[in-house]
Amino acid sequence: MDIRIENVHKTFYPNTNRSHDALIDINLTIHKGDFITIVGGNGAGKSTFLNAISGSFPLDKGHIYMGEAAVEHTAEYERAKYISRVYQNPLQGTAPRMTVAENLLIAKFRGERRGLFPRRLNHYKEEFQATIDKIGNGLEKHLDTAIEFLSGGQRQALSLLMATLKRPELLLLDEHTAALDPKTSVALMELTDDFVQKDRLTALMICLLYT
């Protein structure tokens, strides 16, 4: 489906001496299969724009359409059915005290109705092992390792895997390589390209502009 952002406006701390217009009448159409990169300096509103799309805060003005449905009043957890995100900070996007397998189990049922029932983790371990075997950065050795013991690159690779495990309508990449060393950053970008190309994902990526 196409995603349309129409006249989106967001002001933080309105009517105070801290008032700041973070987004001003933003318009963008993201077509199915697009890979769009937004480049800007610190404080330009890049992450704020992704927060607006994912539903992290209410808009002051404007509309966000997923297909024909307006979702600007839809809660963030409801948008998670079709929007997934990889954050800049490797510490975000995963549950640190849970294992790789447990995190993948959460991602497997993203957007579905939750209830109290046996998690049947062992039932999915063979599937999850086959999935992480494709990553190639040592993650394949850590299916039962808690996330807090992984390297930043392994955690970001897992975050990307979790975000794409159930094919999203829109993948948001929030400077997801910025906190990594150059070699690891290149490896993660190559992995990102593989995932996007293989599943023909629609993606919106933001990058920091260095001056």
C-alpha positions as CSV (number, residue, x, y, z in Angstrom):
1,M,0.0,0.0,0.0
2,D,1.0,3.6,-0.4
3,I,1.7,5.8,2.6
4,R,0.7,9.5,2.4
5,I,1.8,12.2,4.8
6,E,-0.2,15.3,4.3
7,N,0.4,18.8,5.9
8,V,1.8,17.3,9.1
9,H,2.7,19.9,11.8
10,K,4.1,19.4,15.3
11,T,5.0,22.1,17.8
12,F,6.6,21.1,21.1
13,Y,5.9,23.3,24.2
14,P,3.4,25.6,22.5
15,N,2.6,28.9,24.0
16,T,5.8,28.9,26.1
17,N,9.2,30.4,25.8
18,R,10.4,26.9,24.8
19,S,8.0,26.6,21.8
20,H,9.6,24.8,18.9
21,D,8.2,24.0,15.5
22,A,9.7,20.6,14.8
23,L,7.6,19.7,11.8
24,I,6.0,22.3,9.5
25,D,3.5,21.2,6.9
26,I,5.3,18.1,5.9
27,N,4.0,16.3,2.7
28,L,5.4,13.0,1.4
29,T,4.0,10.1,-0.5
30,I,5.8,6.8,-0.1
31,H,4.9,4.3,-2.8
32,K,5.0,0.5,-2.3
33,G,8.5,-0.7,-2.8
34,D,10.2,2.8,-2.4
35,F,13.4,3.2,-0.4
36,I,13.6,6.8,0.6
37,T,16.5,8.4,2.5
38,I,16.1,11.7,4.4
39,V,19.4,13.4,5.2
40,G,19.8,16.3,7.7
41,G,21.8,17.7,10.6
42,N,21.2,17.3,14.3
43,G,17.9,18.9,15.4
44,A,16.5,19.0,11.8
45,G,13.5,16.9,12.9
46,K,14.4,13.6,11.2
47,S,13.6,11.3,14.2
48,T,10.6,13.5,15.1
49,F,9.2,12.8,11.6
50,L,9.6,9.0,12.1
51,N,8.0,9.4,15.6
52,A,5.0,11.1,13.9
53,I,4.6,8.3,11.4
54,S,4.9,5.6,14.0
55,G,2.4,7.3,16.4
56,S,4.7,8.3,19.2
57,F,2.8,11.5,19.8
58,P,-0.4,13.2,18.5
59,L,-0.1,15.6,15.6
60,D,-1.1,19.2,15.9
61,K,-2.3,19.2,12.3
62,G,-2.3,17.0,9.2
63,H,-3.1,13.4,8.2
64,I,-1.2,10.2,7.8
65,Y,-2.8,7.6,5.5
66,M,-1.9,3.9,5.2
67,G,-3.6,3.1,2.0
68,E,-7.0,4.8,2.3
69,A,-7.1,4.6,6.0
70,A,-6.2,7.7,8.1
71,V,-4.1,6.5,11.1
72,E,-3.1,9.8,12.8
73,H,-5.4,9.0,15.7
74,T,-4.3,5.4,15.9
75,A,-2.1,4.3,18.9
76,E,1.5,3.4,18.4
77,Y,1.0,-0.2,19.4
78,E,-1.8,-0.5,16.8
79,R,0.4,0.9,14.0
80,A,2.9,-1.8,14.9
81,K,0.8,-4.1,12.9
82,Y,2.1,-2.6,9.7
83,I,5.0,-0.3,10.7
84,S,8.3,-1.6,12.2
85,R,11.4,0.3,13.3
86,V,15.1,0.0,13.9
87,Y,16.5,2.6,16.3
88,Q,19.8,4.4,16.3
89,N,20.7,3.1,19.8
90,P,21.5,-0.6,19.9
91,L,20.0,-0.7,23.4
92,Q,16.5,0.1,22.0
93,G,14.2,-2.2,20.2
94,T,15.1,-5.4,22.1
95,A,14.5,-6.8,25.6
96,P,18.0,-7.0,27.1
97,R,17.4,-9.7,29.7
98,M,15.6,-12.0,27.4
99,T,17.4,-14.3,25.0
100,V,17.7,-13.9,21.2
101,A,15.1,-16.7,20.8
102,E,12.7,-15.0,23.2
103,N,13.1,-11.7,21.4
104,L,12.4,-13.4,18.1
105,L,9.3,-15.0,19.5
106,I,8.0,-11.5,20.5
107,A,8.7,-10.3,16.9
108,K,7.0,-13.3,15.4
109,F,3.7,-12.3,16.9
110,R,4.1,-8.5,16.4
111,G,0.7,-6.8,15.9
112,E,-1.3,-9.9,16.9
113,R,-3.8,-10.1,19.8
114,R,-2.0,-11.1,23.0
115,G,-3.4,-13.3,25.7
116,L,-2.3,-15.8,28.4
117,F,-1.1,-19.1,26.8
118,P,2.0,-21.2,26.8
119,R,4.7,-19.6,24.7
120,R,6.0,-22.9,23.2
121,L,9.4,-21.4,22.7
122,N,11.1,-24.7,22.0
123,H,8.6,-25.3,19.1
124,Y,10.1,-22.3,17.2
125,K,13.8,-22.7,18.1
126,E,14.7,-24.6,15.0
127,E,13.1,-22.0,12.8
128,F,14.8,-19.2,14.7
129,Q,18.2,-20.9,14.5
130,A,17.8,-21.2,10.7
131,T,16.9,-17.5,10.6
132,I,19.9,-16.2,12.5
133,D,22.3,-18.6,10.6
134,K,21.8,-16.2,7.6
135,I,23.2,-13.1,9.5
136,G,26.9,-14.1,9.5
137,N,28.2,-12.0,12.4
138,G,28.4,-14.6,15.1
139,L,24.8,-14.2,16.1
140,E,24.1,-17.8,15.1
141,K,26.0,-18.9,18.2
142,H,23.8,-17.0,20.6
143,L,20.2,-18.2,20.2
144,D,20.0,-18.8,24.0
145,T,22.1,-15.8,25.0
146,A,20.6,-12.8,26.7
147,I,20.6,-9.7,24.5
148,E,22.6,-7.7,27.0
149,F,25.6,-9.9,26.3
150,L,25.6,-9.2,22.5
151,S,27.8,-6.7,20.7
152,G,26.3,-3.5,19.3
153,G,26.5,-4.9,15.8
154,Q,24.8,-8.2,16.7
155,R,22.1,-6.4,18.6
156,Q,21.4,-4.1,15.6
157,A,21.4,-7.0,13.2
158,L,18.9,-8.7,15.5
159,S,16.8,-5.6,15.7
160,L,16.7,-5.5,11.9
161,L,15.8,-9.1,11.8
162,M,13.0,-8.6,14.3
163,A,11.6,-5.6,12.4
164,T,11.4,-7.6,9.2
165,L,10.4,-11.0,10.5
166,K,6.8,-10.3,9.7
167,R,7.0,-8.3,6.5
168,P,6.0,-4.7,7.4
169,E,4.1,-2.3,5.2
170,L,6.7,0.3,6.1
171,L,10.2,-0.2,7.7
172,L,11.6,2.9,9.5
173,L,15.4,3.0,9.8
174,D,16.3,5.7,12.4
175,E,20.1,6.3,11.8
176,H,20.4,2.6,12.6
177,T,24.1,2.4,11.8
178,A,25.2,5.7,13.5
179,A,26.3,4.1,16.8
180,L,28.5,1.4,15.2
181,D,32.1,1.4,14.1
182,P,32.7,1.9,10.3
183,K,33.2,-1.8,9.5
184,T,30.2,-3.0,11.5
185,S,28.1,-0.1,10.0
186,V,29.0,-1.2,6.4
187,A,28.1,-4.8,7.3
188,L,24.7,-3.8,8.7
189,M,24.0,-1.6,5.6
190,E,24.7,-4.6,3.4
191,L,22.4,-6.8,5.5
192,T,19.7,-4.1,5.3
193,D,20.0,-4.0,1.5
194,D,19.7,-7.8,1.4
195,F,16.6,-7.8,3.5
196,V,15.0,-4.9,1.6
197,Q,15.8,-6.4,-1.8
198,K,14.7,-9.9,-0.9
199,D,11.4,-9.0,0.5
200,R,10.8,-5.9,-1.6
201,L,10.3,-3.8,1.5
202,T,9.1,-0.2,1.6
203,A,11.6,1.7,3.7
204,L,12.2,5.2,5.0
205,M,15.7,5.7,6.3
206,I,17.2,8.8,7.9
207,C,20.9,9.7,8.0
208,L,22.9,12.4,9.8
209,L,24.5,15.0,7.6
210,Y,28.0,15.7,8.7
211,T,29.4,19.2,7.9
